[in-house]
């Protein structure tokens, strides 16, 4: 009888644990943001609350400087808030040459990521560091990987902090390289211009959120959002099995 009661109690505890809500909160730049990234498509794959706080043009520095990280911490502190996984992806706008956004790769960028991890944990959330989504620019037959140093730094901070790492840069780079330039261009926000028409560099948040999107090799249209959100969903299932039943990759 005692063993039966214990077994029943364990089964009840397990069912309660599975029934507890989980929440995804997305923090990052335009490659994750609404309209220009994969974040909304990822939320659509999640059976639960999912908040896409990513914004175009933000870096690991400017996202905090604008008070957006403080908004997230307030959400985490709300009474009865669901158990939250905070997905953190930066790198594109931390690169040099972006006034008010770029950070020092050696000191500032890793320090910013480490602080995000520490503060998310202190607020009771589970941080997940994502390496930056690849750009889709080719040099001949080869993908031009200009974000590799930022991806490597993100991996290092995840290892040092013992944080979950979702290596989207590795996965997306391999996929884009395998499909080649012509197919990769179909993932963009707008069709590729005809020969002789300019291809716009993806350098501004305004372009990512424009009412009439233009072709570039950074931001995503629906096909790109579906592809990369599927990658992220599958990896989340592997990294956080308790989220598995709630994700549809």
Beta strands, then each sheet from edge to edge (+ up, - down):
strand 1: 22-28
strand 2: 49-52
strand 3: 83-89
strand 4: 126-130
strand 5: 138-139
strand 6: 142-143
strand 7: 164-166
sheet 1: 2+ 1+ 3+ 4+ 7+
sheet 2: 5+ 6-
end
